[in-house]
């Protein structure tokens, strides 16, 4: 199976935008404070996708440069205060010390982490900060755990946040960044059953499958939702998430 995330997300942009949860207000408020996201400040949002975090940050007054390699994703990322740029995290088209803050929302595990951190260090002003955040489905809830069992059968070594492999880049970059604060939040995404199907189909390694396989997975998800006592007969479902937030400050 091809593992080109740009092509995968190009095909799944619509599904991704309508079915993925936003980030909770508490997490956004924390990053507004830690990154100083106010008028006159510039934030680089790496792997911005459809702009879910970009729009939340721009609403607080910062100018957001949304960088995303997939044209289908970035076409949906616009909004007031957002500049759209097709680019990758490993080669930022930003002058040295040109940004006040950098973030990556549910994206850093896709990057060549060490190269991306070198570029972030170059782009940040002295004392600038980097934030990474991820939304993760909460498998402590039984029906969500059953959903994840369906998804996990198709992982086949694709990059995922939960593997923790992304952390190795920071182990190799202690001369570039020092940790500031970690935080964890819980929130719930309310959506109809068909959007849960969309949510699963938009997972990178499932979106890359042939159409017949994706249709079979959707049918399996619908069968689960129709049968599970926590979801059967419901027209709106409450999909629980945990949001993990990590922040670092530029060294040197």
C-alpha positions in Angstrom: 0.0 0.0 0.0 1.3 3.5 -0.9 2.2 5.6 2.0 2.1 9.1 0.5 0.1 11.2 3.0 -0.3 14.1 0.5 -2.1 11.8 -2.0 -4.1 10.2 0.8 -5.3 13.4 2.3 -5.9 14.9 -1.1 -8.6 12.2 -1.7 -10.1 12.4 1.8 -10.2 16.2 2.4 -14.0 16.5 2.3 -14.5 13.5 4.6 -11.8 14.8 7.0 -13.2 18.3 7.3 -16.8 17.3 8.1 -16.0 14.3 10.4 -13.0 15.3 12.5 -13.5 17.0 15.8 -12.3 20.6 16.5 -10.0 21.2 19.4 -11.5 22.0 22.8 -11.6 25.6 23.9 -9.5 24.9 27.0 -6.6 23.6 24.8 -6.9 26.6 22.5 -7.0 29.0 25.4 -3.8 27.4 26.8 -2.0 27.8 23.5 -3.2 31.4 23.1 -1.5 32.1 26.4 1.7 30.1 26.0 2.3 31.1 22.3 1.0 34.7 22.7 -1.5 34.4 19.9 -2.7 38.0 19.7 -2.8 40.8 17.2 0.6 41.6 15.7 1.9 38.0 16.2 2.6 35.5 13.4 1.9 31.7 13.9 3.0 29.0 11.4 0.6 26.1 11.4 2.5 23.2 9.9 0.5 20.4 8.3 -2.5 22.7 8.6 -4.9 20.3 6.8 -8.3 21.8 6.4 -7.5 24.6 8.9 -9.3 23.4 12.0 -6.6 24.8 14.3 -5.7 27.7 12.0 -9.2 29.2 12.3 -9.3 28.9 16.1 -5.9 30.6 16.4 -6.7 33.4 13.9 -9.9 34.1 15.9 -7.7 35.4 18.7 -6.0 38.0 16.4 -2.8 36.3 15.4 -1.8 36.2 11.7 -1.7 32.5 10.8 0.4 31.1 8.0 -1.2 27.7 7.2 1.3 25.4 5.5 0.0 22.2 4.0 1.2 20.1 1.0 -2.1 18.6 -0.1 -4.0 21.0 -2.3 -7.4 19.4 -1.5 -6.9 20.1 2.2 -5.5 23.6 2.0 -8.3 24.8 -0.3 -10.6 24.4 2.7 -8.2 26.0 5.2 -8.9 29.7 4.5 -10.5 32.3 6.7 -9.9 35.8 8.1 -6.3 36.3 9.2 -5.1 33.1 7.5 -2.5 33.0 4.7 -2.4 29.8 2.8 0.9 28.3 1.6 1.5 24.9 -0.1 4.6 23.7 1.6 6.1 20.9 3.8 7.4 21.2 7.3 10.9 20.1 6.3 11.4 23.0 3.9 9.6 26.1 5.3 9.4 29.1 2.8 9.9 31.5 5.7 12.8 33.8 6.3 15.1 33.3 9.4 13.4 34.4 12.6 10.3 35.3 10.7 7.7 33.7 13.0 6.7 34.3 16.6 5.3 30.8 17.2 4.8 27.5 15.4 2.3 24.7 15.9 1.4 21.4 14.3 -2.1 20.0 15.1 -2.5 16.2 14.6 0.4 16.4 12.1 3.9 16.1 13.5 4.0 12.3 13.4 3.9 12.6 9.6 7.0 14.8 9.4 10.7 13.9 9.2 10.9 15.2 12.7 14.6 16.1 13.0 14.5 18.0 9.7 11.3 19.7 10.6 12.7 20.8 14.0 15.7 22.3 12.3 13.4 24.3 10.1 11.2 25.4 13.0 14.3 26.5 14.9 15.5 28.6 11.9 12.0 30.2 11.4 11.3 31.1 15.0 12.4 34.3 16.7 14.6 34.0 19.8 12.4 32.8 22.6 9.7 31.7 20.2 7.7 28.6 21.0 6.5 25.4 19.4 3.3 23.6 20.2 2.1 20.2 19.1 -1.3 18.9 19.8 -3.3 15.8 18.9 -7.0 14.7 19.2 -7.2 11.0 20.1 -10.4 8.9 20.3 -10.9 7.8 23.9 -10.8 4.0 23.9 -11.8 3.8 27.5 -15.4 4.0 26.2 -16.4 0.4 25.1 -18.0 1.3 21.7 -15.0 3.5 20.8 -12.6 0.7 21.7 -14.6 -1.6 19.4 -14.4 1.1 16.7 -10.6 1.2 17.1 -10.3 -2.6 16.8 -11.8 -2.2 13.3 -9.3 0.6 12.4 -6.2 -1.0 13.9 -6.4 -4.0 11.6 -5.4 -1.8 8.7 -2.5 0.2 10.3 0.3 -1.8 8.7 3.1 0.4 10.1 1.7 3.8 9.0 2.9 6.7 11.2 0.6 7.3 14.2 0.8 9.6 17.1 0.1 6.9 19.7 3.2 5.0 18.7 5.3 7.7 20.3 7.9 7.5 17.6 7.6 11.2 17.0 9.3 11.9 20.3 12.7 10.7 19.1 13.2 13.9 17.1 13.1 15.9 20.3 15.5 13.5 22.0 17.9 14.5 19.2 17.2 18.2 19.4 17.8 19.1 23.0 20.1 21.8 21.8 17.3 23.4 19.8 14.2 23.2 22.1 13.5 22.9 25.8 10.1 21.6 27.1 7.7 24.2 28.7 4.4 22.5 29.5 2.3 19.4 28.7 -1.5 19.4 29.2 -4.4 17.0 28.5 -8.0 17.7 28.0 -11.2 15.7 27.3 -14.0 16.7 25.1 -16.9 15.2 23.1 -17.7 15.5 19.4 -21.5 15.1 18.7 -22.2 13.7 15.2 -24.6 11.4 13.4 -23.7 7.7 12.7 -22.9 8.4 9.1 -20.3 10.9 10.1 -18.7 8.3 12.3 -18.4 6.2 9.2 -16.8 9.2 7.4 -14.5 9.7 10.4 -13.2 6.1 10.0 -12.9 6.3 6.2 -10.8 9.5 6.5 -8.2 7.7 8.6 -5.0 7.9 6.5 -4.4 4.2 5.9 -8.1 3.5 5.3 -8.5 6.4 2.9 -5.6 4.9 0.9 -7.5 1.6 0.4 -9.4 0.7 -2.8 -13.1 1.8 -2.9 -14.5 -1.7 -2.3 -12.4 -2.2 0.8 -13.4 1.3 2.1 -17.1 0.4 1.5 -16.7 -2.9 3.4 -15.2 -1.0 6.4 -18.0 1.5 6.4 -20.5 -1.4 6.4 -18.6 -3.0 9.4 -18.7 0.3 11.3 -22.4 0.8 10.6 -23.1 -2.8 11.8 -21.2 -2.0 15.0 -23.1 1.2 15.6 -26.5 -0.5 14.9 -25.7 -3.3 17.3 -23.7 -1.9 20.2 -25.9 -1.0 23.2 -24.2 2.4 23.6 -25.0 3.5 20.1 -27.9 1.4 18.7 -30.9 3.4 17.6 -29.3 6.8 18.2 -29.4 9.5 15.6 -26.6 11.5 17.4 -23.6 9.9 18.9 -21.1 11.4 21.4 -17.6 10.5 20.2 -15.2 11.1 23.1 -11.7 12.5 22.6 -8.6 13.2 24.6 -6.5 16.2 23.4 -2.8 16.1 24.3 -0.8 19.4 24.1 3.0 19.7 24.3 5.0 23.0 24.2 8.7 23.8 23.8 10.7 27.0 23.7 13.4 27.7 21.2 16.9 27.5 22.6 19.7 29.8 21.4 
